[in-house]
Amino acid sequence: MTGKLLYVLVTGATGFIGAHIVDELLQRRHKVLAATRSATKANFFKQTRSQFTEHLSTIQISDLLSESTSLEDAVQQVDAVIHVASPFSYDVQDNEKQLVRPAVAGVKKVLEASTTNPNIKRVVITSSFASIMDANRTAPPPYSYTAEDWNPLTYEEAVGKETSAVVAYRGSKKFAELAAWQFIQERKPAFDIVTLCPPMTFGPIAHPIAKMNELNESNAMLWKVAAGEELPVARVPFWIDVRDLARAHVEALIRPEAGGKRYTVASPEKFSYGLVAGIIREEFEWGRERVMERRHEVVRGWEEIGLDGETAADELGVTYRSFRIIRLCGCIRTDL
């Protein structure tokens, strides 16, 4: 597919990651059919990309699970699919009903719909480092996670009533990705898949948000630091710039040799919220008065644990950006 201009369906297009994937595709002159949950977001999304009018269309799919007709109509129009949309909320009462089952069913719906169009040769799926990591790992360091690793969390543990939403979310990503690989193995469709497993994702805002509480979780954490709140505790020290992640998605789509592979994508540079605080204090005059001074310390237990981002960098041609807040977070302004 290298060199060929494609028409790509992107689910979750008006989300944090999806919007950057759409922009990366458009900048390369691929056509995009952006799936959105609301007409209001779709209109705003198109207005802010008016220079790409001929290459950007939208389709409203309020619910991937219930609107089969809209999804099937969408896949008939395109050559490829990038599936980003997935339920994400820590405010849940039923882990299975609100997180795990919808994530699994959403992947299956997209793949099932894609089988109806023989022109589709590849589907790229956004998974997560959550499907990789073992939160209870006891083996001694050093150790580096790779695409060969899988979170050992069981389905029963993920959906349990006493299980936290954080752990249930990890289960939702694992079992959705497993469902995708199982679909390929059992159904043997005309297309292949590529899955990407990014850790914490930071970067400028390219998607429509009306107020600060609509920020994606990772940038919301940066905003808390910039606002002078107590520094959050990083669950893991791995991260990727959303623009690098978007490029990885597009390269995974167009490179023939990427087919059937799973990638961990991550910067070699570890982060902490102490690092965030230090950069804000250095870069912004108001930061020295507002932001707590803290040392950059990698979260305890992860000092000698790594995450392989080199394989993706080599095979997908991704160069990782440096962690500097003025380049990473478009929501932090200098006129506050």
VEXRO-220076 format. One record per residue: y, x, z of N, C-alpha, C, CB in turn. Coordinates in steps of 0.001 Angstrom, whole numbers. Glycine has a CB too. Layout:
! residues N
n.py,n.px,n.pz,ca.py,ca.px,ca.pz,c.py,c.px,c.pz,cb.py,cb.px,cb.pz
Y,X,Z,Y,X,Z,Y,X,Z,Y,X,Z
...
This chain:
! residues 336
n.py,n.px,n.pz,ca.py,ca.px,ca.pz,c.py,c.px,c.pz,cb.py,cb.px,cb.pz
-1211,809,0,0,0,0,1266,846,0,3,-917,1194
1117,2147,129,2266,3037,130,3051,2896,-1167,1823,4487,331
4371,2709,-1063,5224,2606,-2231,5375,1194,-2761,4697,3471,-3302
4535,279,-2353,4595,-1099,-2815,5494,-1907,-1895,3186,-1720,-2882
6413,-2692,-2487,7259,-3564,-1686,6468,-4822,-1333,8575,-3921,-2444
6485,-5191,-67,5660,-6276,433,6508,-7450,899,4780,-5786,1566
5872,-8597,986,6459,-9770,1635,5666,-9957,2920,6414,-11073,703
6339,-9790,4069,5656,-9679,5354,6045,-10817,6288,5970,-8338,6008
5038,-11499,6831,5264,-12464,7900,5305,-11711,9223,4157,-13569,7914
6367,-11918,9996,6491,-11307,11318,6568,-12427,12349,7750,-10369,11403
5547,-12532,13218,5617,-13500,14309,6398,-12888,15465,4194,-13931,14769
7032,-13736,16259,7862,-13209,17342,9051,-12442,16812,7043,-12316,18249
9560,-12845,15649,10586,-12070,14943,11911,-12009,15681,10810,-12649,13582
12218,-13021,16491,13496,-13004,17196,13361,-12471,18624,14089,-14402,17223
12245,-11841,18923,12081,-11164,20198,12580,-9739,20127,10631,-11185,20627
12530,-9041,21251,13058,-7679,21352,12413,-6731,20345,12852,-7145,22757
11084,-6675,20334,10379,-5769,19416,10379,-6333,18006,8933,-5528,19889
10119,-7622,17872,10027,-8236,16550,11287,-8072,15734,9711,-9688,16684
12456,-8207,16354,13717,-8089,15625,13887,-6701,15016,14889,-8398,16547
13487,-5673,15765,13598,-4308,15235,12593,-4068,14106,13380,-3279,16359
11414,-4684,14201,10446,-4562,13107,11000,-5208,11851,9096,-5205,13490
11605,-6391,12005,12231,-7057,10863,13289,-6157,10238,12858,-8399,11292
14137,-5551,11063,15203,-4684,10545,14636,-3460,9830,16124,-4236,11685
13577,-2882,10372,12955,-1720,9728,12395,-2105,8369,11840,-1134,10616
11765,-3251,8286,11236,-3733,6998,12357,-3978,6001,10426,-5022,7196
13414,-4648,6444,14521,-4967,5548,15218,-3706,5041,15525,-5867,6256
15385,-2732,5928,16049,-1493,5525,15245,-739,4466,16273,-598,6740
13941,-1014,4422,13090,-404,3396,12924,-1312,2183,11722,-70,3980
13663,-2427,2184,13718,-3369,1067,12454,-4207,911,13973,-2624,-204
11654,-4283,1954,10559,-5253,1965,11151,-6636,2245,9467,-4874,3038
10502,-7684,1770,10905,-9046,2087,10238,-9467,3392,10537,-10022,933
10941,-10293,4162,10433,-10713,5458,10497,-12230,5585,11223,-10045,6591
9405,-12800,6067,9377,-14189,6501,9295,-14146,8019,8166,-14997,5860
10397,-14456,8668,10495,-14325,10117,10116,-15644,10780,11919,-13896,10534
9049,-15621,11574,8632,-16813,12316,9432,-16900,13602,7107,-16784,12619
10102,-18022,13818,10925,-18222,15008,10516,-19510,15711,12426,-18259,14639
10859,-19585,16987,10501,-20770,17773,11552,-21867,17680,10295,-20388,19224
12769,-21540,17259,13820,-22556,17202,14709,-22347,15985,14665,-22530,18482
15270,-23446,15482,16175,-23391,14344,17469,-22674,14705,16476,-24797,13839
17906,-22833,15961,19146,-22192,16403,19022,-20673,16328,19498,-22626,17837
17903,-20134,16852,17694,-18696,16793,17528,-18223,15359,16479,-18303,17617
16861,-19024,14543,16656,-18650,13141,17991,-18527,12418,15761,-19681,12430
18886,-19489,12638,20192,-19463,11972,21016,-18266,12413,20959,-20750,12254
21019,-17996,13714,21769,-16851,14222,21180,-15554,13691,21776,-16845,15756
19862,-15491,13656,19164,-14300,13178,19566,-13987,11738,17638,-14491,13280
19616,-15004,10898,19983,-14806,9500,21461,-14473,9348,19645,-16046,8690
22302,-15101,10155,23743,-14834,10071,24066,-13381,10402,24509,-15760,11014
23346,-12816,11350,23613,-11433,11747,22955,-10424,10798,23121,-11197,13173
22276,-10917,9792,21667,-10060,8770,22025,-10569,7383,20131,-10004,8943
23293,-10962,7228,23751,-11598,5988,23629,-10680,4778,25190,-12044,6139
23603,-9372,5019,23478,-8433,3899,22074,-8440,3300,23834,-7023,4355
21142,-9095,3999,19760,-9140,3513,19331,-10555,3123,18816,-8593,4578
20302,-11363,2705,20032,-12769,2409,18866,-12951,1443,21269,-13420,1836
18795,-12121,423,17758,-12282,-601,16389,-11816,-113,18142,-11514,-1856
16357,-11067,968,15096,-10508,1434,14594,-11120,2747,15245,-9032,1603
15395,-11988,3358,15023,-12540,4657,14968,-14061,4624,16003,-12080,5724
13800,-14585,4939,13610,-16027,5095,13060,-16277,6489,12651,-16606,3996
13204,-17512,6960,12667,-17863,8269,11796,-19104,8159,13801,-18089,9282
10878,-19221,9096,10061,-20420,9218,9932,-20737,10697,8656,-20234,8547
10134,-21998,11050,10068,-22374,12449,8641,-22728,12829,11007,-23545,12739
8090,-21967,13780,6777,-22262,14355,6983,-22280,15864,5665,-21196,13915
7222,-23463,16396,7542,-23581,17817,6383,-23155,18698,7936,-25001,18148
5161,-23409,18226,3969,-23086,19005,2850,-22683,18060,3537,-24285,19889
2458,-21411,18120,1390,-20924,17233,95,-21708,17416,1130,-19440,17486
-133,-22202,18615,-1412,-22838,18916,-1492,-24268,18412,-1659,-22816,20395
-360,-24945,18317,-399,-26356,17942,84,-26626,16522,426,-27151,18901
814,-25678,15933,1374,-25917,14600,589,-25147,13543,2862,-25513,14555
-655,-25527,13359,-1519,-24838,12401,-989,-24942,10984,-2923,-25398,12463
-438,-26113,10634,53,-26325,9265,1180,-25368,8925,526,-27764,9085
2136,-25215,9837,3257,-24301,9600,2777,-22867,9432,4263,-24381,10749
1829,-22452,10264,1305,-21092,10182,557,-20888,8867,381,-20796,11376
-249,-21846,8483,-991,-21731,7227,-55,-21717,6032,-1987,-22876,7091
1020,-22511,6088,2027,-22481,5020,2676,-21106,4946,3103,-23568,5250
2942,-20526,6115,3602,-19225,6161,2739,-18142,5533,3937,-18852,7598
1462,-18078,5892,615,-16994,5390,368,-17108,3890,-714,-16984,6129
501,-18301,3338,295,-18450,1897,1384,-17765,1081,236,-19917,1533
2517,-17500,1716,3663,-16962,990,3723,-15440,978,4920,-17498,1582
2904,-14760,1800,3127,-13342,2062,1966,-12463,1619,3382,-13131,3524
2202,-11130,1717,1182,-10129,1375,571,-9475,2608,1783,-9058,481
1253,-9618,3752,807,-8923,4961,1401,-9623,6179,1220,-7416,4929
848,-9322,7342,1298,-9960,8586,1460,-8900,9667,296,-11061,9047
2555,-9013,10430,2720,-8251,11663,2834,-9269,12788,3983,-7293,11607
1830,-9277,13662,1761,-10271,14732,2262,-9653,16030,314,-10806,14904
3460,-10053,16435,4097,-9518,17634,4072,-10533,18772,5535,-9105,17332
4194,-11816,18435,4349,-12869,19441,3175,-12898,20417,4490,-14227,18761
3518,-13012,21705,2494,-13122,22749,3161,-13662,23999,1801,-11742,23031
2489,-14533,24752,3109,-15074,25970,3377,-13967,26983,2211,-16155,26600
4579,-14009,27569,4929,-12995,28568,5830,-13624,29612,5623,-11767,27911
5308,-13784,30804,6091,-14307,31923,5361,-13964,33201,6318,-15847,31802
6129,-13606,34221,5535,-13374,35521,5704,-14607,36414,6162,-12138,36182
6326,-15648,35866,6524,-16887,36615,5488,-17907,36149,7979,-17437,36426
4257,-17710,36573,3163,-18575,36141,2400,-19113,37353,2208,-17811,35198
1816,-20281,37165,1002,-20883,38210,-490,-20815,37884,1418,-22324,38423
-788,-20699,36586,-2186,-20667,36142,-2355,-19507,35164,-2607,-22030,35477
-2951,-18409,35624,-3068,-17203,34806,-3811,-17455,33499,-3772,-16116,35587
-4901,-18186,33571,-5700,-18411,32375,-4981,-19323,31390,-7049,-19007,32748
-4441,-20423,31897,-3815,-21411,31033,-2510,-20919,30429,-3569,-22675,31799
-1732,-20169,31187,-390,-19793,30746,-294,-18393,30139,548,-19885,31899
-1258,-17519,30433,-1172,-16149,29923,-2368,-15753,29057,-1050,-15185,31076
-3552,-15761,29642,-4703,-15173,28965,-5153,-16004,27762,-5853,-15018,29942
-5410,-17292,28003,-5915,-18118,26920,-4937,-18218,25735,-6224,-19500,27446
-3631,-18429,25959,-2700,-18488,24827,-2635,-17190,24018,-1322,-18828,25327
-2710,-16034,24700,-2659,-14750,23980,-3872,-14589,23081,-2579,-13571,24971
-5053,-14912,23609,-6281,-14803,22826,-6269,-15793,21671,-7511,-15038,23714
-5919,-17039,21963,-5915,-18070,20930,-4876,-17780,19849,-5649,-19435,21553
-3725,-17199,20238,-2688,-16880,19265,-3153,-15860,18246,-1459,-16371,19967
-3812,-14802,18711,-4347,-13786,17801,-5380,-14400,16860,-4976,-12623,18595
-6271,-15201,17417,-7301,-15829,16587,-6688,-16749,15532,-8277,-16618,17462
-5648,-17503,15914,-4990,-18409,14971,-4383,-17642,13804,-3908,-19225,15681
-3703,-16531,14116,-3062,-15731,13070,-4114,-15136,12136,-2201,-14609,13693
-5177,-14607,12699,-6219,-14002,11872,-6953,-15063,11046,-7216,-13232,12751
-7238,-16200,11651,-7916,-17285,10938,-7054,-17766,9773,-8231,-18459,11898
-5769,-17963,10021,-4866,-18400,8954,-4791,-17361,7841,-3465,-18671,9515
-4817,-16084,8211,-4703,-15010,7216,-5896,-14960,6279,-4550,-13674,7908
-7053,-15486,6716,-8229,-15493,5841,-8061,-16442,4659,-9468,-15880,6634
-7090,-17352,4746,-6902,-18329,3663,-6105,-17773,2495,-6210,-19561,4194
-5571,-16568,2642,-4794,-15951,1566,-5435,-14614,1194,-3300,-15752,1991
-6126,-14546,53,-6806,-13297,-323,-5859,-12151,-644,-7686,-13543,-1505
-4563,-12447,-787,-3593,-11383,-1067,-3275,-10549,171,-2311,-11981,-1622
-3563,-11084,1348,-3296,-10353,2581,-4379,-9298,2783,-3232,-11316,3798
-3957,-8042,2828,-4906,-6934,2974,-4823,-6253,4332,-4672,-5916,1893
-3756,-6547,5081,-3644,-5917,6403,-2854,-6802,7354,-2977,-4534,6291
-3302,-6807,8624,-2576,-7443,9713,-2376,-6391,10799,-3342,-8707,10264
-1127,-6171,11183,-803,-5238,12271,-522,-6059,13514,425,-4321,11910
-1112,-5664,14633,-1017,-6436,15871,-390,-5585,16973,-2411,-6942,16307
616,-6151,17635,1226,-5484,18781,382,-5750,20016,2686,-5964,18998
-311,-4736,20492,-1042,-4850,21743,-191,-4184,22819,-2476,-4196,21645
-771,-3449,23732,-5,-2885,24836,-799,-1792,25538,389,-3979,25832
-78,-887,26179,-727,84,27056,-1466,-636,28183,308,1073,27636
-1073,-1884,28443,-1769,-2690,29452,-3237,-2881,29117,-1101,-4043,29593
-3582,-2827,27837,-4989,-2968,27448,-5728,-1628,27506,-5090,-3559,26035
-4990,-564,27813,-5537,798,27863,-5783,1256,29301,-4587,1776,27164
-4778,1058,30158,-4759,1713,31464,-5756,1124,32455,-3383,1635,32045
-6220,1975,33337,-7076,1590,34449,-6258,1750,35723,-8394,2452,34496
-5792,638,36260,-4909,689,37427,-5607,1233,38667,-4363,-688,37720
-6925,1193,38681,-7680,1660,39843,-8407,2971,39574,-8676,605,40268
-7938,3704,38585,-8608,4945,38207,-8601,5935,39368,-7933,5568,36972
-9782,6472,39686,-9906,7391,40826,-10313,8806,40419,-10914,6848,41808
-10652,8989,39137,-11048,10331,38696,-9884,11297,38886,-11505,10316,37209
-10153,12529,39234,-9070,13484,39495,-8320,13859,38218,-9627,14743,40153
-7001,14099,38326,-6233,14582,37180,-6582,16036,36905,-4715,14426,37427
-6140,16619,35797,-5337,15961,34758,-6180,15064,33846,-4618,17009,33917
-5504,14081,33278,-6172,13153,32373,-5130,12603,31417,-6886,12002,33154
-5518,12390,30166,-4608,11795,29197,-5278,10595,28545,-4180,12829,28132
-4629,9443,28680,-5130,8235,28022,-5002,8362,26508,-4371,6989,28520
-5982,7813,25798,-5951,7785,24337,-6347,6386,23872,-6904,8871,23726
-6400,6214,22566,-6798,4925,21997,-8266,4604,22245,-6523,4911,20511
-9017,5554,22766,-10420,5307,23081,-10584,4597,24430,-11192,6623,23089
-9539,4563,25228,-9615,3974,26559,-9378,2467,26521,-8604,4636,27484
-10061,1764,27422,-9860,333,27591,-9717,18,29075,-11029,-469,26966
-8795,-864,29379,-8632,-1371,30733,-9949,-2009,31183,-7458,-2396,30811
-10525,-1592,32315,-11818,-2134,32749,-11733,-3526,33385,-12448,-1188,33728
-10552,-4098,33464,-10351,-5413,34068,-11283,-6447,33432,-8882,-5853,33920
-11962,-7230,34248,-12839,-8277,33729,-12045,-9562,33511,-14023,-8528,34693
-12614,-10456,32714,-11953,-11735,32448,-11785,-12519,33745,-12757,-12562,31421
-12812,-12505,34551,-12760,-13245,35815,-11662,-12705,36724,-14115,-13175,36531
-11504,-11382,36742,-10432,-10792,37544,-9062,-11174,36997,-10573,-9267,37585
-8941,-11197,35682,-7652,-11478,35054,-7166,-12897,35336,-7748,-11261,33558
-8084,-13847,35335,-7680,-15249,35459,-7779,-15775,36887,-8527,-16105,34552
-8230,-14953,37819,-8423,-15394,39197,-7153,-15950,39827,-8935,-14255,40029
-7311,-16942,40688,-6160,-17588,41318,-5377,-16625,42203,-6616,-18782,42139
-6049,-15643,42761,-5375,-14691,43639,-4818,-13487,42885,-6328,-14220,44709
-5077,-13440,41588,-4614,-12311,40771,-3125,-12454,40484,-5412,-12224,39445
-2391,-11359,40620,-948,-11396,40343,-708,-11586,38856,-256,-10102,40835
468,-12105,38519,818,-12319,37117,881,-10993,36360,2159,-13054,37009
1246,-9906,37057,1297,-8585,36415,-88,-8187,35920,1844,-7517,37395
-1080,-8353,36778,-2455,-8008,36405,-2985,-8976,35356,-3371,-8013,37643
-2661,-10267,35502,-3099,-11255,34522,-2527,-10947,33140,-2686,-12663,34963
-1274,-10473,33095,-678,-10096,31811,-1462,-8946,31179,806,-9697,31996
-1843,-7972,31984,-2651,-6874,31446,-3941,-7413,30842,-2967,-5837,32546
-4539,-8388,31531,-5742,-9010,30998,-5482,-9745,29699,-6325,-9956,32007
-4344,-10412,29600,-4030,-11162,28382,-3938,-10238,27174,-2717,-11931,28553
-3363,-9055,27363,-3250,-8104,26253,-4612,-7521,25892,-2272,-6975,26611
-5406,-7201,26906,-6729,-6645,26634,-7597,-7633,25874,-7414,-6242,27934
-7699,-8865,26377,-8643,-9808,25784,-8152,-10361,24452,-8904,-10948,26740
-6839,-10371,24233,-6325,-10740,22918,-6685,-9668,21888,-4797,-10944,22970
-6524,-8399,22282,-6861,-7331,21337,-8361,-7279,21080,-6373,-5977,21863
-9149,-7443,22120,-10602,-7474,21934,-11006,-8608,20990,-11314,-7634,23291
-10348,-9750,21117,-10648,-10884,20251,-10360,-10548,18794,-9842,-12110,20678
-9305,-9772,18564,-8963,-9375,17197,-10042,-8475,16598,-7608,-8658,17173
-10476,-7478,17363,-11517,-6574,16858,-12839,-7312,16672,-11708,-5384,17816
-13124,-8246,17552,-14355,-9029,17421,-14302,-9915,16169,-14579,-9897,18684
-13135,-10474,15897,-12955,-11297,14700,-13267,-10495,13441,-11521,-11848,14636
-12743,-9281,13380,-12972,-8426,12209,-14451,-8089,12075,-12139,-7131,12308
-15079,-7777,13189,-16492,-7399,13161,-17377,-8563,12722,-16931,-6902,14534
-17074,-9746,13210,-17940,-10894,12922,-17620,-11573,11594,-17830,-11902,14034
-16336,-11705,11280,-15952,-12464,10090,-15842,-11606,8836,-14645,-13155,10333
-15587,-10318,9012,-15441,-9392,7889,-14515,-9964,6808,-16817,-9071,7289
-13257,-10217,7165,-12304,-10788,6206,-11896,-9781,5135,-11066,-11289,6935
-11096,-10236,4190,-10630,-9378,3101,-9585,-8377,3571,-10061,-10223,1978
-9036,-8582,4759,-8011,-7681,5291,-8579,-6853,6441,-6773,-8480,5764
-7915,-5738,6736,-8235,-4971,7936,-7094,-5140,8935,-8470,-3460,7599
-7269,-4583,10120,-6214,-4660,11122,-5890,-3272,11655,-6624,-5593,12270
-4696,-3158,12217,-4272,-1982,12975,-3658,-2519,14264,-3243,-1069,12155
-4013,-1947,15400,-3388,-2360,16658,-2594,-1199,17245,-4455,-2854,17670
-1434,-1531,17794,-564,-550,18438,-436,-907,19915,837,-501,17750
-560,109,20778,-575,-108,22231,570,647,22894,-1927,336,22837
1790,113,22836,2931,812,23430,3047,577,24929,4209,379,22754
3645,1528,25662,3961,1333,27080,5324,654,27204,3951,2691,27850
6068,921,28280,7402,347,28442,8249,662,27214,8083,885,29727
8972,-333,26750,9747,-185,25519,11220,-451,25817,9225,-1147,24413
12047,548,25531,13482,442,25771,14227,553,24447,13961,1533,26762
15513,146,24455,16299,340,23254,17396,-682,23094,15420,307,22066
18170,-549,22032,19290,-1459,21789,18812,-2870,21490,20144,-950,20639
19679,-3822,21773,19357,-5230,21566,19660,-5619,20120,20150,-6127,22551
18646,-6099,19411,18840,-6553,18028,18495,-8023,17864,17996,-5720,17074
18025,-8645,18943,17626,-10048,18877,18659,-10922,19582,16230,-10249,19506
18685,-12224,19256,19699,-13104,19847,19434,-13419,21308,19777,-14389,19071
20413,-13128,22165,20346,-13549,23561,21690,-14179,23914,20007,-12341,24518
21652,-15238,24719,22873,-15957,25069,23451,-15487,26396,22603,-17446,25126
22594,-14984,27293,23064,-14544,28599,22160,-13440,29119,23112,-15722,29594
22632,-12748,30163,21954,-11559,30622,20531,-11836,31123,22760,-10917,31706
20277,-13028,31657,18932,-13292,32164,17920,-13520,31054,18953,-14489,33076
18374,-13431,29802,17450,-13513,28672,17046,-12133,28160,18077,-14315,27545
17528,-11089,28814,17121,-9739,28430,15609,-9570,28572,17856,-8691,29284
15022,-8794,27668,13611,-8444,27836,13452,-7635,29124,13077,-7639,26603
12249,-7626,29684,12038,-7068,31017,12452,-5608,31123,10594,-7206,31402
12097,-4788,30130,12382,-3358,30242,13883,-3083,30268,11736,-2600,29086
14650,-3737,29389,16096,-3530,29409,16740,-4192,30619,16724,-4066,28131
16139,-5270,31122,16657,-5894,32335,16592,-4922,33508,15872,-7175,32659
15547,-4091,33524,15428,-3084,34581,16542,-2049,34463,14051,-2394,34520
16863,-1636,33252,17963,-695,33062,19281,-1307,33512,18054,-265,31596
19447,-2589,33217,20684,-3264,33608,20816,-3313,35124,20731,-4685,33028
19715,-3505,35825,19760,-3517,37288,20242,-2178,37822,18379,-3851,37868
19769,-1110,37213,20219,224,37630,21709,379,37358,19420,1331,36896
22139,-29,36158,23548,100,35785,24447,-767,36663,23741,-274,34319
23897,-1860,37172,24677,-2761,38019,24766,-2278,39456,24080,-4144,37991
24090,-1162,39761,24167,-595,41096,23160,-1146,42073,25507,-802,41633
22156,-1865,41575,21132,-2405,42466,20169,-1299,42903,20359,-3549,41772
19365,-1611,43898,18341,-671,44355,17430,-320,43188,17520,-1265,45535
17103,954,43070,16315,1378,41915,14928,752,41942,16203,2904,41874
14512,163,40806,13150,-371,40728,12139,775,40781,12958,-1206,39431
10894,436,41048,9812,1413,41028,9082,1266,39696,8832,1216,42243
9015,2338,38929,8311,2300,37648,6812,2196,37894,8639,3555,36798
6175,1256,37204,4716,1129,37364,4004,2307,36715,4211,-197,36752
4503,2716,35552,3972,3884,34848,5155,4667,34288,2971,3465,33705
4996,5951,33991,6123,6751,33522,6193,6876,31996,6048,8122,34131
5439,6069,31269,5374,6207,29816,6290,5182,29145,3921,6039,29319
6864,5569,28015,7820,4701,27350,7904,5045,25866,9201,4815,28008
8560,4166,25100,8863,4431,23704,10163,3718,23351,7698,3972,22774
10957,4324,22489,12159,3678,21963,11727,2581,20990,13105,4719,21258
12330,1409,21107,11917,265,20294,12057,548,18796,12738,-965,20667
13008,1404,18421,13174,1731,17001,12025,2594,16493,14507,2450,16770
11512,3475,17354,10342,4269,16985,9103,3379,16901,10117,5411,18001
9025,2405,17808,7902,1468,17779,7944,613,16516,7916,571,19030
9133,189,16124,9268,-603,14894,8815,204,13687,10724,-1070,14702
9218,1469,13639,8791,2312,12528,7276,2483,12521,9475,3677,12602
6686,2628,13702,5235,2772,13787,4537,1536,13222,4802,3009,15245
5069,356,13500,4489,-871,12955,4520,-879,11430,5231,-2090,13496
5658,-513,10885,5790,-546,9421,4913,516,8771,7257,-340,9005
4866,1702,9364,3994,2745,8818,2523,2344,8927,4233,4078,9547
2163,1677,10030,791,1196,10190,457,153,9132,587,610,11592
1477,-560,8676,1274,-1585,7654,1071,-982,6273,2452,-2536,7627
1812,54,5940,1836,527,4557,925,1723,4281,3229,886,4187
448,2395,5330,-407,3562,5103,-1873,3139,5002,-226,4598,6237
-2501,3314,3854,-3894,2882,3692,-4828,3486,4726,-4383,3238,2316
-4596,4751,5077,-5512,5460,5974,-5434,4960,7418,-5217,6944,5937
-4442,4126,7732,-4323,3604,9100,-5234,2408,9345,-2883,3210,9385
-5784,1844,8283,-6591,640,8409,-7759,792,9371,-7104,240,7068
-7946,-206,10230,-9060,-197,11157,-8868,686,12372,-10267,223,10453
-7649,1159,12608,-7415,2086,13713,-6588,1449,14825,-6719,3338,13205
-6736,2026,15980,-5993,1642,17184,-5157,2842,17611,-6962,1178,18344
-3867,2612,17896,-2978,3718,18228,-2283,3496,19567,-1943,3907,17130
-2193,4564,20347,-1274,4591,21474,0,5266,20990,-1892,5338,22718
1124,4635,21210,2410,5166,20739,3307,5372,21948,3085,4203,19694
3720,6614,22187,4501,6913,23384,5222,8238,23228,3603,6940,24626
6405,8306,23763,7157,9549,23803,6450,10559,24698,8591,9301,24297
6539,11846,24387,5959,12863,25276,6771,13049,26548,5850,14192,24549
7976,12488,26585,8887,12637,27719,8665,11493,28707,10366,12670,27241
8343,11800,29946,8163,10760,30952,9516,10301,31496,7268,11267,32097
9554,9035,31947,10797,8511,32496,10592,8039,33931,11326,7364,31627
11694,7865,34625,11719,7203,35926,13076,6540,36021,11466,8212,37127
13231,5619,36963,14543,4978,37111,15538,5918,37774,14421,3684,37926
15030,6988,38410,15924,8033,38874,16548,8765,37696,15179,9014,39776
15767,8969,36630,16299,9565,35405,17352,8659,34799,15174,9829,34391
17072,7357,34759,18034,6388,34236,19348,6478,35008,17462,4956,34314
19247,6469,36340,20450,6533,37171,21244,7806,36903,20077,6455,38651
20544,8925,36785,21224,10195,36534,21956,10206,35209,20236,11327,36570
21333,9637,34174,21969,9623,32856,23198,8721,32857,20973,9160,31781
23093,7569,33492,24254,6667,33555,25412,7352,34279,23882,5337,34271
25117,8042,35365,26171,8740,36118,26808,9839,35290,25607,9329,37409
26010,10481,34428,26536,11550,33577,27360,11007,32416,25397,12397,33041
26913,9896,31843,27491,9431,30588,28674,8483,30762,26440,8756,29783
28719,7751,31885,29754,6745,32066,30563,7023,33324,29137,5348,32131
31885,6985,33179,32755,7264,34315,32515,6265,35445,34222,7230,33882
32332,4988,35090,32092,3974,36115,30737,4166,36806,32165,2581,35495
29817,4879,36133,28490,5065,36683,28478,5888,37949,27616,5701,35677
29417,6839,38062,29438,7709,39240,29811,6932,40502,30423,8863,39028
30560,5851,40341,30960,5047,41491,29942,3951,41797,32329,4429,41245
29310,3442,40764,28479,2260,40943,27005,2573,41176,28611,1379,39751
26470,3580,40467,25028,3784,40435,24593,4771,41503,24590,4272,39061
23533,4415,42208,22998,5285,43241,22502,6596,42653,21875,4587,43989
22780,7685,43357,22309,8993,42904,20876,9202,43383,23237,10132,43421
19993,9404,42437,18587,9615,42758,18033,10720,41874,17773,8309,42581
17046,11442,42396,16393,12478,41596,15414,11846,40615,15665,13492,42504
15191,12551,39516,14187,12119,38536,12816,12547,39039,14476,12720,37113
12056,11595,39527,10708,11885,40008,9725,10945,39326,10623,11746,41554
8689,11516,38742,7652,10705,38117,6926,9922,39198,6659,11585,37309
6618,8667,38921,5967,7814,39904,4707,8492,40432,5627,6443,39293
4542,8417,41743,3464,9134,42424,2091,8758,41848,3503,8838,43932
1282,9780,41632,-55,9564,41096,-153,9762,39589,-509,8193,41440
1035,9834,38937,1030,9960,37476,1530,11331,37012,1891,8863,36856
1736,12252,37945,2315,13544,37579,1471,14291,36553,2488,14401,38813
151,14218,36684,-731,14961,35784,-1529,14035,34870,-1682,15832,36590
-1041,12825,34685,-1687,11882,33773,-788,11676,32563,-1985,10526,34480
-1363,11744,31387,-589,11633,30161,-1036,10454,29315,-695,12907,29361
-313,10256,28229,-639,9218,27255,-436,9810,25866,243,7929,27463
-1468,9771,25059,-1439,10378,23734,-524,9618,22780,-2841,10445,23161
617,10227,22476,1478,9691,21422,1452,10575,20195,2907,9540,21921
776,11728,20314,776,12706,19219,-33,12224,18020,223,14039,19706
-1150,11552,18271,-1972,11081,17156,-1186,10119,16282,-3249,10404,17672
-487,9179,16903,332,8238,16143,1472,8957,15435,888,7148,17061
2065,9937,16123,3156,10692,15499,2668,11407,14248,3749,11709,16492
1500,12013,14324,949,12754,13193,505,11822,12066,-226,13608,13652
-216,10764,12421,-819,9912,11389,128,8852,10844,-2040,9241,11941
1142,8479,11625,2092,7458,11180,3476,8032,10885,2208,6370,12226
3642,9337,11100,4909,9976,10770,6067,9550,11655,5249,9693,9359
5786,9314,12930,6822,8862,13860,7372,10042,14643,6266,7792,14823
8698,10146,14709,9360,11139,15548,10005,10410,16714,10418,11963,14740
9668,10798,17938,10128,10067,19115,11527,10502,19544,9151,10260,20263
12356,9517,19848,13702,9790,20332,13686,10265,21782,14572,8545,20199
14804,10872,22187,14980,11314,23559,15462,10153,24430,15972,12489,23625
15177,10225,25718,15577,9173,26650,17024,9412,27093,14620,9129,27884
17962,8875,26328,19368,8922,26734,19895,7503,26710,20217,9860,25801
20452,7053,27807,20766,5647,27986,21772,5120,26976,21284,5423,29362
22732,5950,26535,23738,5434,25613,23139,5172,24246,24904,6406,25495
21979,5776,23954,21303,5524,22692,20223,4468,22863,20702,6814,22140
19819,4217,24094,18686,3338,24328,19051,1905,24651,17875,3877,25418
20120,1687,25363,20356,333,25840,21683,-216,25369,20297,295,27335
21636,-1069,24358,22838,-1663,23808,23510,-2633,24763,22515,-2361,22534
22835,-3004,25838,23433,-3962,26768,24316,-3270,27797,22347,-4760,27474
24279,-1932,27866,25150,-1211,28801,26388,-764,28046,24413,14,29446
27531,-1342,28400,28777,-1080,27689,29668,-172,28509,29504,-2385,27365
30642,435,27831,31533,1358,28536,32783,653,29058,31932,2505,27616
32938,-649,28777,34142,-1350,29195,33874,-2328,30338,34741,-2087,28018
32830,-2072,31117,32482,-2991,32208,33511,-2911,33340,31071,-2672,32751
